[in-house]
Amino acid sequence: MVKVAPNPPPSVDAALAVHPEAIQTVLHELRALILDVASVTDGIGDVTETLKWGQPSFSVPTGTPLRIGVTKAGAPALFVHCQTTVIADARAVFSGDLRFEGNRAVVFDTDTALPESALRHVIRAALTYRL
């Protein structure tokens, strides 16, 4: 069983609070989805939730870290280390379902629902990247 904190640490909560409400909503949904996928993925260890580059970051011993934040253009996004194949692999499978920024991010709109099924795959791939 993976241990995850149900509420963000104060520093993470503060980092999310600086964004407009619509972006905060997406980022909180992404956080919840990351923690949910982690809680049902066997063998990944505990999730460590911290700030990296001012963005909430989620790491496990078996994977590559995930970050949530905004792109330079101001869109909410899920970031993955650019030197992994996580985004390239996701693009090959989910090019019609997800919008990508280079080899480092999945980008979202604030006025549409998150593509949960595809995102669960990307998150699981990142959390198990080193397995």
C-alpha positions in Angstrom: 0.0 0.0 0.0 1.4 3.4 -1.1 1.3 6.1 1.5 0.1 9.5 0.2 -0.9 12.7 2.0 -4.6 13.5 1.4 -3.9 17.2 1.7 -1.1 19.2 0.1 1.8 20.2 2.4 1.6 24.0 3.2 4.3 24.9 0.6 2.5 23.0 -2.1 -0.8 24.5 -1.2 0.8 28.0 -1.3 2.3 27.3 -4.8 -1.1 26.3 -6.1 -2.8 29.3 -4.6 -0.9 31.8 -6.7 -2.7 30.8 -9.9 -6.1 32.0 -11.1 -9.0 29.9 -9.8 -9.6 28.0 -13.1 -6.0 26.9 -13.2 -6.0 26.0 -9.5 -9.0 23.7 -10.2 -7.1 21.8 -13.0 -3.9 21.6 -10.9 -5.9 20.2 -7.9 -7.6 17.7 -10.2 -4.2 16.6 -11.5 -2.8 16.3 -8.0 -5.7 14.1 -6.9 -5.3 12.0 -10.0 -1.6 11.5 -9.4 -2.2 10.5 -5.8 -5.1 8.2 -6.8 -3.0 6.4 -9.5 -0.1 6.1 -7.0 -2.5 4.6 -4.4 -3.6 1.8 -6.7 -0.2 1.0 -8.4 1.6 -1.8 -6.7 5.3 -1.8 -5.9 6.1 1.9 -6.4 6.8 2.9 -2.8 5.7 6.0 -1.0 5.0 9.3 -2.8 7.1 12.2 -1.8 5.4 15.5 -2.5 7.6 18.6 -2.5 8.2 21.8 -4.5 10.7 21.7 -7.5 11.2 24.9 -9.4 8.3 26.4 -7.5 5.9 23.7 -8.7 4.4 20.7 -6.9 6.5 17.6 -7.6 5.6 14.0 -6.9 8.3 11.3 -6.8 8.5 7.6 -6.0 11.6 5.4 -5.8 10.5 3.5 -8.9 9.7 6.3 -11.3 10.6 9.7 -12.7 9.1 12.7 -11.0 5.9 14.4 -12.1 5.3 18.1 -11.6 2.2 20.1 -12.0 2.2 23.8 -13.0 1.7 26.1 -15.9 3.5 26.4 -19.2 5.2 29.6 -20.3 2.0 30.4 -22.2 0.0 30.1 -19.0 -1.8 26.8 -19.5 -2.0 24.1 -16.8 0.2 21.2 -17.4 1.6 17.9 -16.2 5.4 17.9 -16.6 7.7 14.8 -16.9 11.5 14.8 -17.0 12.4 15.6 -20.6 15.1 12.9 -20.9 12.6 10.1 -20.3 10.4 8.5 -23.0 7.2 9.0 -21.1 5.9 11.8 -23.2 7.1 10.3 -26.5 5.4 7.0 -25.6 2.2 8.8 -24.6 2.2 10.8 -27.8 2.4 7.5 -29.9 -0.7 6.2 -28.1 -2.7 9.2 -27.2 -2.0 11.9 -29.8 -5.7 12.4 -30.4 -6.6 12.5 -26.7 -3.8 14.6 -25.2 -2.1 17.9 -26.1 1.7 17.9 -25.7 4.4 20.5 -25.3 7.7 19.1 -26.7 9.0 16.1 -24.8 8.2 17.4 -21.4 4.5 18.2 -20.8 0.9 17.3 -21.3 -1.1 20.6 -21.5 -4.7 21.2 -20.6 -7.5 23.7 -21.1 -9.3 25.1 -18.1 -12.7 24.7 -19.7 -12.7 21.0 -20.5 -12.6 17.9 -18.4 -9.3 16.1 -18.0 -8.9 13.1 -20.2 -8.7 10.8 -17.2 -8.1 7.4 -18.9 -5.2 8.7 -21.0 -3.8 10.6 -18.0 -3.9 7.6 -15.8 -1.7 5.8 -18.3 0.8 8.6 -18.5 1.0 9.0 -14.7 1.4 5.2 -14.2 4.1 5.2 -16.8 6.0 7.9 -15.0 5.6 6.3 -11.5 6.9 3.0 -12.8 9.5 4.3 -15.2 12.4 2.6 -13.5 10.7 -0.8 -12.9 
